[in-house]
Every structure is written in structure tokens, then in C-alpha cells.
Amino acid sequence: MGLLVSLLWLVASIVLADRSPRPWVQAVAVVTAGIAGTTLPDLDLLLPIGHRSALTHSLLPIVLALFATRWRPVAAGLAIGIGLHLAADSFPNAMRGYATVKLPVTGSIGATASYAWLGVQAVVASVTGAAMLAASLPLRIAMVAAAILTMIGIAYLFATDGGWPALAIYAGFGWLAVRPTARNR
């Protein structure tokens, strides 16, 4: 049921992005796409491609959203949401079997490669999403959307398996980004 709701959030974000160029509407599209992105990678559970498929647990959904220029806010939100999901997936109870990343046809890439795949994809998705968000909306509106996505991200990582370590890493990087430096004192 959660995956179908995720698809509805994604459809809502696409409709919003398509229907109105207004910055606040675009910001809502970013947020709804971010919500969708937190569970969208698990769409592979409904498909015959195996859980933790490299097709869904990657940047591919974001790249697909970039094909329509009006969907840039959707791609930004998706990137942030997918980044959160992949960050949590980087901390399974054990990286074996069900938890490893699977390539089409060949199967599991193994534990070490799965950690690397998920970690790199999470970082790239998060950074790309933040950059696209900043580029697609006026600064104040982007900051409001970022604040809402931060709250959603905290709630998601707080509640999901593997979320606590990912939340600690995000918090550490957030602190590094805003901490006072010797130059700013």
C-alpha cells in the first residue's frame, strides 16, 4: 500500500510541476516528489527485478525525471527523497542476500560493492537534489522547501531501518555546513 501512495505523491508532484510555473506551486511539487522519493526505490518489490535492484536504487529515476524540463522541481525532490532512502539502505542489519544490490540478469554485486553503490548513490542524489532545488526556485522559497524536506527527512530516517546512522551523518554534514568558522567570528 505504501508504494502505491508513493506513486500517487509522485503523480501529484508531476501534475503540479506541469500545471503552474508559480514558485510556491513548484515548491509544493518539490516537497511531494521528496515524499515520493523516500519510498520509490522499493518499487522493485512490485516488479520482477529483485529487491534492491540497481535500476530503482540509483540515480536512474532522477535522470528520467530530467527529460521534461518542467519536471526539474520533481527531479530535485526525487533526488533528495531517494538520497534519504539510499542513505538508510546503506546501514542494513547485515549486507547479504535481500539487502545487497542486484544488477539485472547477473544478480547480487556482493556486500562491499553494495555498500559502495548505496553510499555513493545516496551522496550524489542528496547533493544533486540540493543543487537542483537551489537552482529551480527563488532563494526564500527554496529555503522553505528545504526546511520542510529536512523535517520530512528527519521523520523518515528516525522511523526507518538504518535511518539512525544515516541521520547522524546528515546531521554531521549539516553542522559542518552551518558552523561558525574563524573567518565568520
Disulfide bonds with the S-S distance in Angstrom:
none
